[in-house]
Amino acid sequence: MKQKILLLFAHPSQHRSQANLPLFKAAQNIEGVTCVDLYGEYPDYHIDIDREQQRLLAHDIIVFMFPFYWYSTPALLKEWQDLVLEYGFAYGQGGTALAGKHFMCALTAGGSEKAYRADGYNHFTLGELLQPLEQTANICGMKYLPPFAIFGSRTAATDGRLQEHIQQWTRLLSAISEGRFDMEGGCKATSLVNQLDKLILEAV
């Protein structure tokens, strides 16, 4: 079954983006994906809560796309969470609007993958550092998918890795949009990037 994807892009310094912005632009060409540039729409941080909630209601998959700044989301995306995911709408009594939808993060990290280990520079895995967002999804009744993560993003272009990442990203979005992605298996996976071939189903 086809899925409607809402991609919420939050990057406060797009002129400096070497990986996040190219990924966002590539997503704009995929049918079934609604791409929203939050900093472009809300430069004054005055978020239209009703508008954003209607967007959530109209889609099946919610994606946060952002650079992984200081182990968290950029400020506007946190503001979006605080205001849009209201009690009575996203959680709490009567707050079942997002129940059953899927949630995932698409992020870029400047450090290498080995830096995100117990014995690495950051002391925690990426999954552990994203637990607040995973729990947010849980509280809202959404099903959490592991992140689509690009490590060493600062050198992805110069190292010749960026195009491969873009191909993986667009392949993933197309498969989800067309209903060719194993959502149940994806929720159990440890990495969408490393297990992509197993999770994408052949076209019928």
C-alpha positions as CSV (number, residue, x, y, z in Angstrom):
1,M,0.0,0.0,0.0
2,K,1.3,3.4,-0.9
3,Q,2.4,5.7,1.9
4,K,2.4,9.5,2.2
5,I,5.7,10.8,3.6
6,L,6.0,14.2,5.4
7,L,9.7,15.3,5.4
8,L,10.4,18.1,7.9
9,F,13.8,19.6,7.1
10,A,15.5,21.7,9.7
11,H,18.9,23.2,8.9
12,P,19.8,26.7,10.3
13,S,22.9,27.1,8.1
14,Q,21.9,25.8,4.7
15,H,24.6,27.7,2.9
16,R,27.1,25.6,4.8
17,S,25.3,22.2,4.3
18,Q,27.4,19.7,2.3
19,A,25.1,16.7,2.7
20,N,21.8,17.5,4.3
21,L,20.7,20.0,1.8
22,P,21.5,17.8,-1.3
23,L,19.5,15.0,0.4
24,F,16.6,17.3,0.9
25,K,16.6,18.5,-2.7
26,A,16.8,15.0,-4.0
27,A,13.7,14.1,-1.9
28,Q,11.7,16.9,-3.6
29,N,11.7,14.9,-6.8
30,I,10.0,11.8,-5.3
31,E,6.3,11.3,-5.7
32,G,4.4,10.9,-2.5
33,V,6.9,12.9,-0.4
34,T,5.9,16.3,1.0
35,C,9.0,18.3,1.7
36,V,8.9,21.2,4.2
37,D,11.8,23.5,4.9
38,L,11.0,24.6,8.4
39,Y,13.6,27.4,8.6
40,G,12.4,28.6,5.2
41,E,8.8,28.7,6.4
42,Y,9.3,29.9,9.9
43,P,12.4,32.2,10.0
44,D,10.8,34.1,12.9
45,Y,10.0,30.8,14.8
46,H,6.2,31.7,14.8
47,I,5.0,28.2,14.0
48,D,1.5,27.7,12.6
49,I,0.4,24.9,14.9
50,D,-2.9,24.2,13.2
51,R,-1.2,24.0,9.8
52,E,1.5,21.6,11.1
53,Q,-1.0,19.4,12.8
54,Q,-3.0,19.1,9.6
55,R,0.1,18.1,7.7
56,L,0.7,15.4,10.3
57,L,-2.8,14.1,9.9
58,A,-2.5,13.9,6.1
59,H,0.6,11.7,6.1
60,D,1.6,8.2,7.1
61,I,5.3,8.5,7.7
62,I,6.9,11.4,9.6
63,V,10.5,12.2,8.9
64,F,12.7,14.6,10.8
65,M,15.7,15.6,8.6
66,F,18.5,17.6,10.3
67,P,22.2,17.9,11.1
68,F,22.9,16.2,14.4
69,Y,24.0,19.3,16.4
70,W,25.2,18.8,20.0
71,Y,23.5,15.4,20.1
72,S,20.1,16.8,19.4
73,T,17.9,18.6,16.8
74,P,18.4,22.2,15.7
75,A,16.4,24.8,17.8
76,L,13.5,25.3,15.4
77,L,12.8,21.6,15.2
78,K,12.7,21.4,19.0
79,E,10.4,24.4,19.0
80,W,8.2,22.5,16.5
81,Q,8.0,19.5,18.7
82,D,7.2,21.6,21.8
83,L,4.3,23.4,20.1
84,V,2.9,21.0,17.6
85,L,2.9,17.8,19.5
86,E,0.3,19.0,21.9
87,Y,-1.5,17.2,24.8
88,G,-4.9,16.1,23.5
89,F,-3.6,15.9,20.0
90,A,-0.4,13.8,20.0
91,Y,-0.5,12.3,23.4
92,G,-2.5,12.3,26.7
93,Q,-6.3,12.0,27.0
94,G,-7.8,12.0,23.5
95,G,-4.3,12.5,21.9
96,T,-4.3,9.7,19.4
97,A,-3.9,11.7,16.2
98,L,-0.5,10.1,15.4
99,A,-1.2,6.6,16.6
100,G,-0.1,4.0,14.1
101,K,2.0,6.3,12.0
102,H,5.7,5.6,11.5
103,F,8.5,8.0,12.5
104,M,12.1,8.2,11.5
105,C,15.1,10.6,11.6
106,A,17.3,11.3,8.6
107,L,20.4,13.0,9.9
108,T,24.0,13.9,9.1
109,A,26.8,13.6,11.7
110,G,30.2,15.1,11.3
111,G,31.9,12.4,13.2
112,S,32.8,8.9,12.0
113,E,30.6,5.9,12.8
114,K,33.2,4.5,15.1
115,A,33.0,7.7,17.1
116,Y,29.5,6.7,18.1
117,R,30.4,3.7,20.3
118,A,30.9,3.2,24.0
119,D,34.7,3.3,23.5
120,G,34.5,6.1,20.9
121,Y,34.8,9.8,21.1
122,N,31.1,10.4,21.8
123,H,30.8,7.5,24.3
124,F,27.3,6.5,23.2
125,T,25.8,4.9,20.1
126,L,23.7,7.0,17.8
127,G,20.7,5.0,18.8
128,E,21.3,5.8,22.4
129,L,21.7,9.5,21.8
130,L,18.4,9.5,19.8
131,Q,16.4,7.9,22.6
132,P,14.5,11.1,23.5
133,L,13.1,11.2,19.9
134,E,12.4,7.4,20.0
135,Q,10.5,7.9,23.3
136,T,8.6,10.9,21.8
137,A,7.5,8.6,19.0
138,N,6.4,6.0,21.6
139,I,4.4,8.5,23.7
140,C,2.6,9.6,20.5
141,G,1.8,6.0,19.6
142,M,4.0,6.1,16.5
143,K,6.2,3.2,15.3
144,Y,9.9,4.1,15.4
145,L,12.2,3.3,12.5
146,P,16.0,3.4,13.0
147,P,17.7,6.5,11.6
148,F,19.0,7.0,8.1
149,A,22.3,8.4,9.1
150,I,25.3,9.7,7.2
151,F,28.5,9.8,9.3
152,G,31.5,11.9,8.4
153,S,29.2,14.2,6.5
154,R,31.7,17.1,6.3
155,T,33.8,15.0,3.9
156,A,31.1,13.0,2.2
157,A,31.4,15.1,-1.0
158,T,35.2,15.3,-1.2
159,D,35.5,11.6,-0.4
160,G,33.2,10.7,-3.2
161,R,30.5,9.2,-1.0
162,L,27.7,11.8,-1.3
163,Q,26.2,10.4,-4.5
164,E,26.0,6.9,-3.1
165,H,24.2,8.3,0.0
166,I,21.8,10.3,-2.2
167,Q,21.0,7.1,-4.2
168,Q,20.4,5.1,-1.0
169,W,18.2,7.9,0.4
170,T,16.0,8.3,-2.7
171,R,15.8,4.5,-3.1
172,L,14.5,4.3,0.5
173,L,11.9,7.1,0.1
174,S,10.7,5.7,-3.2
175,A,10.3,2.2,-1.7
176,I,8.3,3.5,1.3
177,S,6.1,5.8,-0.9
178,E,5.4,2.9,-3.3
179,G,4.6,0.4,-0.5
180,R,7.7,-1.7,-1.3
181,F,9.4,-1.3,2.1
182,D,9.2,-3.9,4.9
183,M,8.0,-1.5,7.6
184,E,7.8,-4.2,10.3
185,G,11.3,-5.4,9.5
186,G,12.5,-1.9,9.4
187,C,11.3,-1.2,12.9
188,K,13.3,-4.2,14.1
189,A,16.4,-3.3,12.1
190,T,19.5,-1.7,13.7
191,S,20.4,0.3,10.5
192,L,18.4,1.3,7.5
193,V,21.5,2.0,5.5
194,N,23.2,-1.3,6.1
195,Q,20.1,-3.4,5.7
196,L,18.5,-1.6,2.9
197,D,18.7,-4.4,0.4
198,K,16.9,-6.8,2.7
199,L,14.1,-4.3,3.6
200,I,13.1,-3.2,0.1
201,L,10.7,-5.5,-1.6
202,E,10.7,-6.3,-5.3
203,A,8.0,-4.6,-7.3
204,V,5.0,-6.7,-7.9
